[in-house]
């Protein structure tokens, strides 16, 4: 997944943030809004506007898990554990996303799919 400072600012403004450290790249303490990583999978590596669901999200949803008869996916819940800040220096940033299947719980009209995902920088951290 990739992003730049513009993406950080657009996201912060989109969620209604008015704190200058998240919406003004000239702020001494400029930083990504803490929940920004949650949207990176929707965006993938594109720096343009993407459809929803994005091609990246569709690829992840169909990678190796067959759900016969499934017509739609619902992203029901997210939990974010921030180990360290998302890089916000000038320029483009690329992170690697790794996901693993934790379990599948059958339901009357579908299933709950539990996954865990992690973002890593180029150094593996």
N, C-alpha and C positions, 0 to 999 in steps of 0.2 A: 504494500500500500504506500502511496506517496501523498505528500501535502506540502504546502508552502505557507508563508505568513498570511497571505490573502485568505487562504482557507481557514486559518485560525481566527482571523478577525470576522469573517463572514459568519462562522459558526457562533462565535460569542455574541455578535449582534442579533443573530437569528433566535437565540434563546433569551434575548432581552437583557443581556449583561450591559451595564453602563460603567463598570470598573475600568479605568484607563489602562491598567496593566494587561487587560485582555482585549481591548478594542483599539489601542493606539500603538503602532509599532515603534514609535519614538520614545515610549515610556522606558525609563531606566530599568524597570523590573518587568518588562514585557514577557508574558508567558501564555501558554495555551490554557484555555478554560479547562478545568479538571475533567469534565466529562467528554471532551473532544474525542478521545480514542474510541468511544462507542460508535461513532459514525464513520470511522475509517474504512470499514468493510463495505459500506454502502458506496463509497466513492472509488475504491480500488486505486488504480494508478493514474486515472484520468485527471487532467487539470481543467476539464470542461464540465458543463452541466451533464449529469447522467440521469438516465431513466430510473424509475423505481419499479420493481427491483432492478438493481444494476446488474450488468453482466457478471461482475465479480461475485455478487451475492448469489446469483443463480448458479454459477459454477460451484460455489461452496455447498449450496443446498442440494445439488445433485451428485456430489462426489462420493460415490461408493455406498450410499444408503438408499435402497429401493423402497419406496412407499407406494405399493399398488393402489391405484384409485385416488391418490392424493391430487387434489386440484389446486390447492393453495397452501401457503405457509404463513404462519402467524408468529412473529417474533414477540414472545410474551414477556420476557423478563431479562434484565441485564444486571450484572454485579461487577463492579470495577474495583480492583485493588491496585492502588497507585504505588508502585515500587519506587519510581522516581519521575521527575517531570518529563514531559514530552519535549524534545528539542524544539526551540523556537528561534534559533539564529537565522539570519538572512539566508535565502536560497531554498532550494527544494530539499526535502528530506524523504528518505525511503526507509520503511520499516518492513520486517518480515512477520507475517501472521501465521501461526501454527495452531491448528485446532485438533482436538481429539474427542471422540465419542465416549461419553460417560455412561449412557444408558438410554433405553427406550421403554416408555411406559404406555402400554396400549390403553386407549380410551374408546368409549362407545362409537364416536364418529371420527376417530383419528388416533393420534399418538402424541405424547410429549417426548421430545427428543432433548436430552440433556447433553450439552457439549461444554468443553472448556477451551478457551483460546488464549494465546499469549502473543504479545507484540515484542519483537526483538529488533535492536539496531544492528548495524553492520558488525559490531564486535560481539554479538550474541547476548548482550545484556538487556 
